[in-house]
């Protein structure tokens, strides 16, 4: 074979391998779709302490952040040193955040890099903070490295060997709810909703941490923005009190805004075709908004609004239907994504208690992770049914994180451990 044909074949093989690897990644909060959609058809319906658990790895501390997957590595955050017990939280001066790198094959910890907290500005471990703790922001990863957000301690970047690249403070304000927003990687930027700490959405240069732009005036927003494509341009969309807003992710300039929900907002919007779906607030409201446009698009782009929704977890969708669960009512919902018509609202039995994790869809089924009563598997179709309830007996710690699903394996984390679940 001529040498240039061999080189071309090698290049094509590399490109195919890279494409397959990229397709199998789960590099950010709620995966590549930003809506918890996994491209897998053979995911286990059932598991317990032994059944379908391929490996289990104890973590250096608890955390509510979700695992992310990039290549043959898993990245997850946790905390240690303080707040391991609400009755005796200890000395806040000892609080640390950890970024842990885990080998996908066997669950071994490749490296664990800790960062001391800026404890002068941390909230104490009580109330709502005690429900999710100090590691609720999911990492974001691309070929340039791993990016994390630790609230008042700041945003930080790491290389793949665990080298700490930079830390940037984005504000020192705290709130009784704590911090949960996750980074968004866009081109050469890492974008963070620092609405709690700095009253702004901020874009940093991935390589240096230098601030590139800042959009101020964020109101009561605890959600992670998403990047959508509309009319040939990219839009960074997030949800805040009274408005759903889109920015130019390259400059931070506002593109459009629409009527939102009159309360604080925790769930992230999800992209769906030429719309975004936004939900949230204590009164539970969901709106559908067509993307694109300029300025106030409430009259032209607000497609529908219903008085049903979730205060904490974000929704997902499948075959024209939206699905979500109430964080506290123990009710699962299904709605027509085009019209907002409610198809079902069904009581989950036995009661799940609180659900803070957002649902993940794989193999035509929805995986709802409750904090204390296991994972409920419900078919993604407009008829309600419970297919399985999966619970560990030897691990009774709280589960706040949404799973990552890659190559028909579920990467599931509790406050105690990280699990690989597969057939």
N, C-alpha and C positions, 0 to 999 in steps of 0.2 A: 504494500500500500504506500503511495507517495506520502512524503512527510507532512505536506500541508493538509492532506485529507485526514491523517491521524491526528494532527493538531486541532482540526475543525471538529472531528468526532469527540476529542477530549473536551473541547470547549462546550459543545452541545450537551455532553454528559454532565458537565459541571452546571450548566444553566438549568437542565432538567432537575438535577439534584437540588439546586438552590430553590427552584420553584416549588418542588415538593416540600422542602423544609419550611419555606415561607408559608405555604398553605396550611401546614400543620401547627403553626405557632398560635399561641394565645397571648399576645404581647401587651395587653392593657386591660383595664377594668371592663368586664363584660365581653372580652374577646375582640377579634378583628371586626365584627359587625357592630360593636358597641351596643348590642341588644341581646347578648347571651345566646347566640345561635351557633351551634356546633355542627360541623359537617361530618357527622358520624352516624352509622346505622346499626352498630352492634355494641351498644353500651349496656352494661348490666342493669337490670331492673331491681335486683335485690343484692344486699350485702349485709354482713354483720361482722363480729370481731374476727371471724375466720373466713367466711364465705366471700369469695371474689376480692379479697384484700391481697394484692400482690406484694406490697410492702407498707410499712408504717415507720415514720421517723418522728421521734419526740423533738419538739422545738425548744429553743433556748428560753422561750417565754410565750405568753399569750398574744393574741392579735385578732383583729376583725378584718384585716385586709385580705383580699383574695390572692391566691397564687397566680403567677403569670408564667408562661412557658415560651422559651425561645431556643430553638435547636434542641440540644440534649440536656438543657439545664432548666430548672424551675427556680424562680425567685419569689421570695415571700418575706414580709416584714413582721417583726414582733417587738415586744418590749420586755425589759427586765429591771430589777433593782428597786422598784417601788410599785405600789398598787396591785400587788398580787392577792391581797385580801382587803375587802372594804372595812372589816373590823379593825385590822392592824395593817394599814397601808405602808408603814415604814417611813423612811426619810426621803423626801422628794429629791434631795440633792443626789441621790444614787440612781435616778431614772436614766435609762439608756434605751435607744432604739437600735434594732438589729436589722440588717439586710442579710438574708441567708440564701446562699446558693446551694441547690440540691441537685444531685445527679438523677436524671429521669429513670435510668436503668434499674438502680437498686435502692434509691432513697438516701444514699450516703451524703453527708454534708460536705461539700467541696470547700466552702469557706463561709465564715460568719464575721461580718464587719459591723461593729457597734459604734454609735455616735452619741456622746453625752448630750442630754437635753439642756436647753436653755431654761433651767428650772425657775429662774426669776420670774418668768412670764407664763409658766404652766398652770393649768387649772388643777385643783386638788382632786384626788380620786374619790368622788362622791357623786350622787345623783345620776344624771344621764351619762356623765363621763365614765362612771363605773360600769355602765351597760355595755360599752364597747372598748374603752381603754385608750391607749396611747399609740396604737398602730392600726388605724382604720383606713388609711390611704393606701390603695393598691399601687404597686410599682408600674412603671411603663418602660418598655425596652424596645430598642431597635438595634441595627447593626453598629450604632455609635456607642452604645452603653446602656446602663440601667439608671433610671431616674425615680427618685422618691420624694415624698413631701411629709414633713414632720411638724406641721403647724408652726408654732412660734420658734421652733428650732430651725426651721427653714426648709428649702428645697435643696437636695443634694444629688450629685452625679457620681457614678462609679464605672470603672472599666470592667471588662469581663474577668480579669484576674483578681477583682476585689479592690483594686487601687482606688482610693477616694480622690475624686477629681476636684470637686468644689462644693461648697455649701453657701447658700445665699439666703439671708433673712428677708422675708416678705411682709413683715409686720409683727407687732407684739401684742395685739389685742386678743383677748380670749372670750369664750362664751360658755355658758353652762352646758351646751350640747357638745363641746369639744370640736375636733376637726375630723373630716372624713374625705375631702375632695382629693381626687387622684390626678396625676399629671397626664397631659396630652402631648404626644410627640407629633410635631408637624414640620416637615422639611428640616431646616437647621435650627428649629426652635423647640423648646419644651414650655408648654403653656400651663398655667396653674390658676385655678380659681381660689385666690387668697381673700375672698370676701370677708371672712371672719377676722383674719389676722391683719389685713391691710386695706380692706374695703375696695379691692381691685382685682381684676383679672390681669395677670402679668405674664409676659413672654420673655424667656431668657435664652441666650445663645447656648446651644447644647455643649459646645466645646469649652467655653470660658465661664459660663454662668452670668455673663454681662447682660444687664437688662436691655431689651430691644424695644419693647413698648409696654404701656400700662393703660388700662381702661378703668377709670375710677367710678365710684358711685354704686357699687354692688349692694343690693338690698336683700338681707336674710336668705342667703343662697348657700346650701351645703352640697351642691351637686357637681358632678364632673361634666365639663362641656364635651360636645361631640363635633366632629368635622363632617359636614355633608357637602355634596356637590349639587349646585342649583344653577340652572341657566349658564352652564359653562364656567362657573366660578366656585371657589371653595368658601364655605360659610362655617364659622365657629358658633355653635348655638348652645345657649345655656338658659336655665330657668331661674328666675328670682321672684321675689315678692312683687306681685302686680304685673309682671311682664315676662314674656319669652323674648330673648334678644339674640340677634346674630351680629357677629363682628367679622371683619376681614382678618383671617388668622395671620396674615403676613404683616399687617400694620396696626391692628387693634381698632381701626375705625369702625364705627357702627354702620351696618348695612340696613337693618330693619328691626322693628320691634312690633310685637303684637300684644293684645290683651292677655294677661296671665291670671294667676290665682292669688287671691288676697290673703296671703299668709306666708310664713316661712316655707322654704322648699328644700326637701332632701332628695327626692328621686331625680335621676338624670333623664333628659329627653332621649328618645330613641328615634333613629331615622327609619322611615318607611316609605320607599318610593319617593315621590315629590313632596312628602309631608314629614313633619316631626310630630311625635306624640309626647305630650307633657302631662305629668300628673303630680299630685302632691297636696299638702296642707291637711290640717286636722279635720276639716269638713269633707275631705276626699273629693277632689274634682279632677277631671281629665279633659284635655283639649287637644284637638288636631289642628295643625297649622300648616298651610302650604308654604314651602320655602321659596326664596327668591323675593324680589320686590325691593322697594326703597322706602325708608321712613316708616311711618305708622301704617301697618298693613292689617290692622284689626278688622276693618270693614270688608276688605277684599280677600284676605288669606285665612281668616278663621273659618275652618270647615265645619266643625261641630264642637259641642261642649256638653258634658254630662256630669251630674253630681254623684259620681262614683269614682273611686280611685284608691291610692295608697299614700300614706304619709311618709313612709320610709323607703320601701323597695321599689325598684323600677319595673316597668312591664316588659313583656316580649311579645312576639307575634309569630303566626304560622298560617299560611294558606288563607289570608284575608281576615284573620281573627286576632284580636289582642287578648292577652292573658296576664293576670296579675293576682296577687293575694293581699288582703289587708294585713297590716303589720300587727294588729291587736285583736281584731274581731274573729279571727279564725274562719274567714270566708274567702273562697276562690271565685274569681270573676272571669267571664268571657264576654267580649263585645265585638260587634262588627266593626272592622277597622275603617271602612269607608264612611259609615253613617253614624257610628257611635251607639247604635242600638244595642242594648244589653241583651245578651243571649242567655247567660245564666249567672246567678250568684248563689253559690251552694256552700253550706256549712261543712267544713272539714272535720271529719270524725275518725278517730278520737281527736280531741282538740289539740292543735299544734302549739298553743301559746303564742308568744311573739314570733314574728317572722321579719327579720331585718335583711336577710340575704335576698338578692334579686333572682328570679327564676332563670334556669338555663334549659334550653331545648336541645334534645339530641334524639335521633332515631324516632321522631314523631311523638316524643313524650316530654313532659315538663317536670323538672326537678326543683321542688320547693324545699329549701333547707330551713327548718325551724331552729330557734335558739336552743331548745332543751329537749325536744320530743322527736327528733329524728328528721329524716328526709322523706317527703311525700312525693310519690310519682303519680302523675295525673296525665292522661292522654291529651295531646294537643288537638282537640276536636271539639265541636260545639255541643257535645254531650258530656256531662260530668261523670267521672268515675275515679276511684282510687285504686291504682294497680298494685301499689306496694308502699309499705312504710319501713324504712331502714334505719336501724338504731344500733349504736355500739353499746354493749353492756359494760365493757371495761373502761370506757372513756365517757364519763358523764359531764365533761366540761362543756361550756357554752360554745355554740357554733353561730357565728355572725357572718361568715364569708360566703360569697357565691363560688361555686366550683368552677374550675377550668376543665374543659373536655377536649382532649387531643388524641388522635389515633385510637379512638374507641376506649380510652382510659379516662377515668374521672380523677382529677386531682382535687382532693377535698381536705380542707383544714378545719380543725377545731382549735380551741384555746390550748389544747395539749399537744396535738400532733398533726403532721401532714400525712395523708394517706394516698396511695395509688390503688384505685379500684378498677378491676378489669376482669375479663373472662380468661 
